Amino acid sequence: MEEKKSVKTALGMDENIEGLLCYILGFISGVFFLLIEKDNKFIKFHAIQSVLTSAALFVAAIVAGIIPFFGWIVLFLLGPVSIALWLLLMYKAFKCEMFKLPFVGDIAEKQIQ
């Protein structure tokens, strides 16, 4: 998606900073900004995507931890992939992009319309 110019939000911050902060604590910060920002579609998109992504990674880690051997390998690889994804999403939000992840990004986009 294309970049856009950052605007102020209900909290008085630039929306690119608030978008980045939606991801900073995963589910917790996503829910916080979802509750605070009622009108800003950019923030709502990133907050919803943060919540859904964090929940999916949490469930994947639980399931992988239960499965012997193969699941443990997946769990070992899930950590670095999660960190890379976290950094990418924060960077894209900071650049004022509504970067959509497959599946969860589509859900988030439908929720803000």
N, C-alpha and C positions, 0 to 999 in steps of 0.2 A: 504494500500500500504506500501511498505517497506521504511525504512529510508535510506537516502543517505548522503554523506559527503557534507558539504556546500562549495561552491566555490565563488569567487569574481564575481561581476556583472559589468555592464558598468559604474555604479556610483562609483565603488570601494568598495562597502559594501559587506559583506557576504550575499549570497542569502537567507539564512534563516532569516536574519534581514529584508531584503527587502521584502520577502514574508510576514512576519508579518506586515510590514508597509502598504502592499496592503489593509489590512482590517481596519487599524487604523481609518480612516475617511470615511469608507464605499465607496460609489460611487466615491467620489472626489479622494481619494488616489488610488483607483483601476484604474481610467482613467489616472491619472498621471503616474503610473508605466507602464500602457499599452502603453502609448505614448513614454516613455523613454527607456524601455527595449525592443528592437526589436528582439534580438536573443536568449534570455534566456527563454527556455520553462517553467521552474519552475515558474519564476516570471510572465510570461504571463498567465499561468494557474491560479495562485492565483489572479492576477489582474482581469481576466475575471470573475472568480467565485465571487469575491468581488462585482463587478459591478452588476452582475445578481442577487445575493442574496440581495444586498441593494435595488435594484429596486423592487424585488418581495416583500420584507418586507414593502417598502414604499407604494406600490399599495395595499397590504393587509390592511395596517393601514388606508388608505383613504377609502377603501370599508367598512371596519368594522366600521369606524366612521360615515358613512352615515346610516347604518342599525340600527334602534332603538332597544334597549334593548339587544338582542342576539349579535349584532355587537359590542356593548359597552363592553360586557363581553369578547368577543374575543379580542378586543383592549386592555383591561386591562391585559389579559394573554399574549398578544403579546410582551409586553415590557420585562418581565423577560426571555421569550424564546429567544428573539432577543439578549439580553445581554449574555446569556449562549452560544448561537450559535457563537456570535462574539468572545468570549473568547476561545471557542473550536477551531475555525478556526485559530486564531492567534497562539495558542499553537501548533497546528499541523504544521503550516507553519514554526514556529520557530524550530521545531524538524525535519525539512527538509522532511516532508511527503507531498505527493500530495493527501491529503485527499479529497475525492470527496463527495459532497452532492448529494442526489438523484436529478435527472433531471438537475439542473444547473451545477453540476460537470461533467456530461456527455457532456453537450454543451461546457463547457470550454475545456474539453479534446479533443473534435473534432476540436476545433478552433486552437489548438497549433500543430496539426499534419501537 
